[in-house]
Amino acid sequence: MVKRHYGIRNDRYKLMHFYNDIDQWELYDLEADPTEMHNLFGTPGMEQVTADMLELLRQAQEQYDDPIRFQYPLPQSALK
């Protein structure tokens, strides 16, 4: 059973936020870790990738008028 989540991906990275009864962010490098075993969210050296992926997610949420963005705002500390 997978917890409720939303996210975005590009050719290399996948960012997900699990919410409702948990608050967990996950970021995976699909090129280096195709089985998604090593969560890179919050890892030193991944700040720019995290910020870029959060910006893509923000844009998609705005484009599709996703109401979840008001209930679970993106972490501002990771946005640049």
Residue pairs with C-beta under 8 A, 6 or more apart in sequence:
3 18
3 19
3 20
3 21
3 22
3 24
4 18
4 19
4 20
5 16
5 17
5 18
5 19
6 16
6 17
6 19
6 57
6 66
6 68
7 14
7 15
7 16
7 17
7 26
7 57
8 14
8 15
8 53
8 56
8 57
8 60
9 15
9 30
10 53
10 56
11 30
12 29
12 30
12 31
13 27
13 28
13 29
13 30
13 49
13 53
14 26
14 27
14 28
14 30
14 36
15 25
15 26
15 27
15 41
15 50
15 53
15 54
15 56
15 57
16 25
16 26
16 27
17 23
17 24
17 25
17 26
17 72
18 24
18 25
18 26
19 68
19 71
19 72
23 72
25 41
25 42
25 75
26 36
26 39
26 41
27 39
27 40
27 41
27 43
27 46
27 49
27 50
27 53
28 36
28 38
28 39
28 40
29 38
29 40
30 36
40 46
40 49
40 50
41 50
42 50
47 78
48 80
50 78
51 78
51 79
51 80
54 74
54 75
54 78
54 79
55 79
57 74
58 69
58 74
58 79
60 66
61 68
61 69
62 69
